Amino acid sequence: VTDARLARLGRREGQRTAWFQAVRRRHVAGWLFVLPALLFYAVFVLQPLALTIEYSFYRWDGVGPATWVGLTNYAAVLSEPKLVETLFNGFRLVIFFSLIPVGLGLVTASVIQRVARGRLGTVSRSVLFLPQVIPLVAAGIIWGRLLSLPGLVNQALSSVGLGDITRAWLGDFDTALPAVGIIGIWVLLGFCTVLLLTGMTKIDAALYESARLDGAGWWPEFRAITVPSLRYEIAVCLTVTIIAALAAFDIVYVSTGGGPGNATAVPGIQIYILAFLERQVGLASALAVVLVILVLLVILPLQRLSRGDD
Amino acid sequence: MRVGRGELVAGRALLLALMAITILPFVSLLTSALHPSGSAPAGISWPADPQWGNFVEAFKVANMTTLLASSLWIVVAVVPLALLISTMAGFAIGLLRIPGARWLLLLFVFGLTLPFEGIITPLYFLARQLGILNTRLAIVLPLIGLFMPFGVFWMRAHFANLPSEITEAARVDGASSWDLFWRIHVPLARAPMASLGILMAIWAWNQFLLALVLVEDPTQRTMAGALGAFQGHYATDIPLLCAGTILILLPTLAVFVLFQRQVITALLQGSVKG
């Protein structure tokens, strides 16, 4: 009797080991599946990121020997007026690339939902989305023309009797940054509108029905139902567009190159100029690290907001 | 639905105005491209004698055939490989749930917030060290790495939401992870893979910073990179620049018109999932 039981136990033990081995094999195989992606990501993203951090502690022209300078580069980024202004410009772009497209996108999406449920809505969705798929470089070139002295913007202003305020919008110290911002609005409005519209179609229709029975108009309905129900989509929109603002490069490079003076120099442009034109690799890297940290500092609280109490 | 007449008119007027603002820049681009080469066209004005020949001229001076070939080369080198390895990783993280899957996912998602400018300087020195500076590989290899965060994130979302019955049934039949992946899950993942592929192709085509920094010769660059160089050379000849810009835009616009639904849903879901 005991022998038979032992044999049974042994068999069960053997099965268990086999099972464990199978699971372990499966885990090893699983890791092999991740390996190629992880390798490319580690070599061409994580490694350069680590190197950026390393470079930021040195003074280096990219050719000769590098000198350890501790936190000097960071002190420069946070105190040199030119570089502080660069960071400040990045945040000013957030107004145009993020706050305005999200705000206007909310209004546009709610308008489409209320008055254009048919063909007009479908067409306007596609049309507004169009600037999102063209290269940003092309957007920069197109708007560089529109905002120039003989461009469409001045032509339109003159035709409505505002000829006095016409100017080369991208070449004027006071208007260059908002002008670049307008390009960002043009590119990002459609993205925000369509994203928010998708969220709106998921809002319970009964909420709107009861609001309408109470005779609520567009604004009360917008404020009391639409915006609160879209918290998650709004957070996503803000996240994507804030990254686009703080990391802006293509549009600015093509339309103004950071000028006039330092008026539109955003962090991305300044990193490029410092690293590849002025050969101050350490300083460029310190600015890059600060940019990465700033993006994370702005983005992380937003993620919490979007999860909130659902 | 009861919507007041005033609101109906105001709302539709707003939509039409926004659509006009979106479209007019393209119209201005087209009319500018049709003016005589070397002239300085204003805003929107139809030329007396439209110079359709500008497109032929721009096609020649921009070396358009070479540019198209170069961009296609880059897309073909990047997209299939990036698609395959991000699908594999998404499969392992989302479906096999290997130990450490949560951390791996977090590591990849961190990459979504990373501005390209944060790593462009070391990439230059890295490419120089690897001896691939000024070749298309200098764009291709980093681009595959840079696509991993979104690709893995996107494919994981697909695999994590699959009902587990499919996998369990196959496991009982004794299928290995490799069989499971190729025989069952790749065919099932065709839709999200197609969307991801289209997105990656558009992003590769439109990639500017990598091309600008890592490759000097415009004929070895992406379309967007070549456009940047073209602007540098022909900044003074506005009609020619506009004609060249239109030519470079056409392929992306064609893809958008053809795959509109996939492109829009992919871009949106990509930012919402997670």
Interface residues (C-beta under 8 A of the other chain):
Chain A: R26 H27 A29 G30 W31 F33 V34 P36 A37 L38 F40 Y41 V43 F44 V45 Q47 P48 L49 L51 T52 Y55 G62 V107 T108 V111 I112 R114 V115 A116 L120 V123 S124 R125 S126 V127 L128 F129 L130 P131 Q132 V133 I134 P135 L136 V137 A138 I141 I142 W143 R145 L146 P150 G151 L152 V153 N154 Q155 A156 W186 L189 G190 F191 V194 L195 T198 R212 G217 W218 Y232 E233 V236 C237 T239 V240 I243 L246 A247 F249 D250 Y253 V254 P267 G268 I271 Y272 A275 F276 V281 A284 S285 A288 V289 L291 V292 V295 L296 I299
Chain B: M1 R2 V3 G4 E7 L8 G11 R12 L14 L15 L18 M19 I21 T22 I23 L24 P25 F26 S28 L29 S32 A40 P41 A42 G43 I44 A82 I85 S86 M88 A89 F91 A92 I93 L96 I98 P99 L104 L107 F108 G111 T113 L114 P115 F116 E117 G118 I119 I120 T121 P122 L123 Y124 F125 L126 L141 P142 I144 G145 L146 M148 P149 G151 V152 S176 S177 W178 F181 I202 W205 N206 F208 L209 L212 V213 M223 A224 L227 G228 Q231 I238 L241 C242 T245 I248 L249 T252 L253 V255 F256 Q260 V263 I264 L267 L268 S271 V272
